[in-house]
Amino acid sequence: MSVVVFRARVIITLDPACPVASAVAVRDGRILHVGTIDEVMGALGDTDVIVNDDFADDVIVPGFIEAHGHLFGDGAVSHYAWLGYDDRVRPDGSVTKGSHSIHDVIERLRALVDEHDGDSPLFGFGFDPVFHEGRALSRADLDDVSADVPVLVMNASGHIAYANSAHMRRQGLRADTTEPGVLRDAAGELLGEFHETALALVFANTDFLSRDAAEAVRAGATLAQRAGCTTASDMALFAAGPTFDTYQEVVNDPAFSVRVAYSPHVGDMSRVFSPEDLLAHVSALRASSTERFFLGPMKWTADGSIQGFTAALQWPGYCSGDDHSFLILDADTLVEQITPFHVAGFQAAIHTNGDQATREAITAIERILTSHPRPDHRHRLEHCQMASPAMFSAMATLGVGANLFSNHIFYWGDIHRTRTMGADRARRMDAAATALARGVTISLHSDHPVTPVNPLFTMWCAVNRVTRSGHVLGPLDRITPLQALTAVTLGSAYLLKRDHELGSVEVGKWADFTILGDDPLSVDPMALKDIPVRGTVVAGRVTT
């Protein structure tokens, strides 16, 4: 088989033995040689070689790995009404303008009523009260969209939903519904707002997000690949059934543009599987993993959203009057649920936005490791936005990684300074420099579709820590461009237990590269987010 040699202005390898190069040889989808063009061609001798000069003026870096996103969900919601504050790029490259008021949201949904097919709720995604007049959508607001067509709106965080009367009737929800997370007014009537575990009530028996599973997967992959990702994640998947089977089939096509690491959501799957059956099921999934579609860590969700006021914060709690704190899983419950999977050799990825949830997760992991020591477990805390220096030290001692949601600094940093945490605690949010200084391996992520998938922007957030208003939030926790690049490549690979085959340009690893129009280590740090992505290479196959 022919060897392909890719040439570039510079190749940033992240291999300490050869930090920069100008050529990389690929055979059978793996990296064969790295060095100068003369070194690589000399090593190949009389081998049949194809030299690819398409990127000769560009910069090759290890393929970006989005270690916490929701590829399927991103692709699925991209075909529905966008109700967020910021403009949103669609998979076809078009841009949907943001909506800046509740009136805009209602009018955008109302315009879709006549063309709605009626089999599923009229759905919209991205609404966020903190940017929309500071108040949530009410049942009355959505009844103004339609009194007859069920309407369902998902908050940008993915932790809150809003429904009209027609949808609540369809779902059999009444004032005497007692589940946690169902909000009521002073008279006891349903507000049409549902938090955290109550989302299951409004999404039950709806299929609009999985109606065209193959198209959703392809759309999500398009968004990730255009941003330079060669590996994407699906961090809260129901990993069973026809939709999952379709997902697996689509991604395993050799022409598919990204690898996918998927994480079964234990809470969702436990509604269908007994604990014993779930463990057996995911064990079978692990055995059937491929190079393109592989099992990542198991996912638990310990709390909610900070800007949604459902995250679990330590004293003194939220700095405004809004507080719907929702500690979904405490330390005792996490120990009970995680231990069987830990003993069976699985990773745990625990969603912890608030510092109380982070404390519960650290306590749980310490107890599990004390009872069942296991080397190189690589359990992870997802988002981990309010961890203190002491918490990072404890994580380092336990060997726990941190997957930090650095995009939050830009999108909600000003909100956190003024309405959720207060300025002092907000300074330490997504504290990448502190985590690294305390010895914690980190990745950085977008949590797409909560924010758009874009590793260069995510790096920009961690390097500059600039909010919407231009405020530098916690300047002492800024990291270098090299640390940020390492976080979205080798750091992500490490947290996925794939650093032996992904994350750097080294001989023997998969030939997964991101092609950039400029050098992220040389440009002005404020220009990181503006570097063009020229294309990607996955297992030696080019996508532009």
Residue, then its C-alpha position, 0 to 999 in steps of 0.5 A: m500500500s502507498v504511503v502518503v506524506f503530508r507536508a506543512r509549514v509547520i507540524i506541532t506534534l506535542d511529542p517532546a522528542c520532536p516538538v515540531a516537524s514539516a512532514v508526516a508519513v501515513r500508512d494504513g491510517r497510522i503515522l509512520h514517520v515524522g520529521t523534516i521532509d528530507e528525514v521522512m523521504g530518506a526513511l521511506g527509501d524506495t517505498d511507493v510515496i504520494v506527497n500531499d502538498d495541499f497543506a504545504d502553507d498551513v499548520i498541522v496540529p494533532g486532531f482536536i478531540e471534543a471530550h464533552g459534547h453531545l454530537f447526536g443532540d447537537g445534530a438533532v436540535s439543529h433542525y428545529a427552532w433556534l431560540g438562543y440569544d446568540d446567532r447559531v450556525r447550522p450544519d448547512g453553513s447558514v446562520t440563524k439570528g439570535s432572539h433577544s426577547i420573549h416576544d421574539v421567541i413567541e413569534r418565532l414559534r408561532a410562525l412554525v405552527d401552521e407547518h407543524d405536522g402534529d405528531s410531535p410537539l413543536f420544539g425549540f431549543g436554546f432559550d435562556p432566561v438570563f438573556h431574555e428579560g431575566r424571566a422564564l417562559s411560562r405556560a401562558d407564554l407558550d399558550d400564546v403560541s398555540a392553544d391546541v398544538p403541543v409546544l415544548v422548549m428546551n433551555a440552553s443548558g439542557h437542564i430545564a424545559y418549558a411546555n404549554s397547556a396542550h403539551m402538558r395535557r398530552q403528557g398527562l401532567r396535572a397540578d397534583t403531579t408530585e415529582p421533584g422539579v415540577l414548578r408551580d405558582a402560589a395557587g399550586e397550578l403548573l407553571g409549565e417549567f420543568h427542572e432536571t429529573a422532571l424532564a423525563l415527564v415532558f420528553a416521554n413518548t416524544d420522538f422528534l429528536s430521534r425521528d431521523a437518527a442518521e441525519a442527526v448523526r451526520a449533522g452533528a458530525t458536520l458541525a464538529q468536523r468543520a470546527g476541526c474535530t477529529t474525535a467527538s463525544d456523546m456524553a449522555l447517550f441512551a446506548a440501546g435500541p434502534t436509534f443507537d443501532t443506527y448511530q453505530e452503523v453511520v459512524n462505523d462507515p470508513a468515510f464518516s468524518v469523525r470518531v465518536a466516544y460515547s458515554p451511556h447515561v446511567g440515570d436514563m438507562s437505569r429506567v429501563f435496565s436493572p443494575e445487573d442487566l445494565l452492567a452486562h449490556v455496557s460490558a458487551l458494548r465495550a467488547s464491541s467498540t471499534e476504532r471509530f465508535f467506542l465506549g467512553p466513560m459511564k456518565w452520571t449527573a450529580d447536579g444541574s446548571i449554574q446559570g439555570f440556578t439548579a446547580a448545587l452550590q456550597w454555602p453561601g449559595y447563589c448571590s441573587g434570590d433565584d435558587h432551584s438547587f438540585l443535588i441529584l446524586d449525593a456521595d452515598t448514592l454515587v458510591e452505590q451506583i458507581t462501585p459496580f462499574h468501577v469494580a468492572g473496570f469502567q471509567a466514571a464521568i460525573h457532571t458537577n457544575g456547582d462546588q457542592a456537587t464536586r465535593e460530593a463526587i470527590t468524597a464518593i470517589e475517595r470512598i470507592l477507591t479506599s474500598h476498591p483500589r484500582p490503578d489508572h482508573r481515570h475517573r473524571l469530573e465534567h464541567c467542574q466549574m467551581a472547584s477550589p484549589a483544595m478540591f483540585s489537590a484532592m482530585a490530583t491525589l485520587g487521580v481524577g481528571a477535570n473536563l473544564f467548561s471554559n466556554h462558560i467564561f465568555y458566554w455566562g461569565d458576566i452573569h456569574r459575576t453578578r447573579t449566580m456566584g458573585a465576583d469572588r467565586a466567579r474568578r475561580m470558575d473553570a480554573a485551568a491554571t490552578a488545576l494544572a498547577r495542582g497536578v490535575t490532567i485537564s481537557l476543555h470542552s464546549d458541551h455542544p449544543v449548549t455552546p457551539v462546538n469550536p475547540l479554537f474558541t474554547m482554547w481562546c476562552a481558557v487562554n484569555r478568560v474574557t467575558r462578553s463585556g470584555h472583563v478578564l475573569g480571574p486573570l491568574d487562571r489564564i493558561t498558555p496557548l500550548q497548554a490549551l492546545t494540549a488540553v483539547t488534544l492529548g488531555s482529551a485523549y488521556l481522559l478518554k484513555r486513548d492517549h496511546e493512539l490519539g492526541s499527538v503526532e507520533v509514530g504508531k498513533w492514528a493519523d488524525f490531524t487538524i489543519l489550521g491556517d495559522d500557528p496557534l502558538s505564534v498568533d496573538p492569543m486574542a486571535l486564537k478564535d479567528i484562526p481558520v480551519r482548513g480541514t481535518v484528517v482522520a486515519g489518513r483520510v482528508t475532509t475539507 
